[in-house]
């Protein structure tokens, strides 16, 4: 039986990839250019001890409801493991090719 193996996201190693992914998704969905490097932090979940992203949104994020919901959704997908490193890289590459 063949199984597809996805490269797991490592929050520490892939900080720049996460920032790029957020930039691409926001540009694609809302046509907004914004830096996300200071809009979240990495910390350990108290119960699971798993490294997670925690939002530290600035006023520029919270004042735009669509942007706020989009980034909140992307952080949730990362924290729950719904996005792999490979999927993020593919989305970034596809966006750049179609620019």
Secondary structure, DSSP 8 states (H G I E B T S, - for coil): ----------TTTTHHHHHHHHHHHHHHHH------TTSEEEEE-TTT--EEEEE---HHHHT-HHHHHHHHHHHHHHHTT-S-HHHHHHHHHHHHHT-
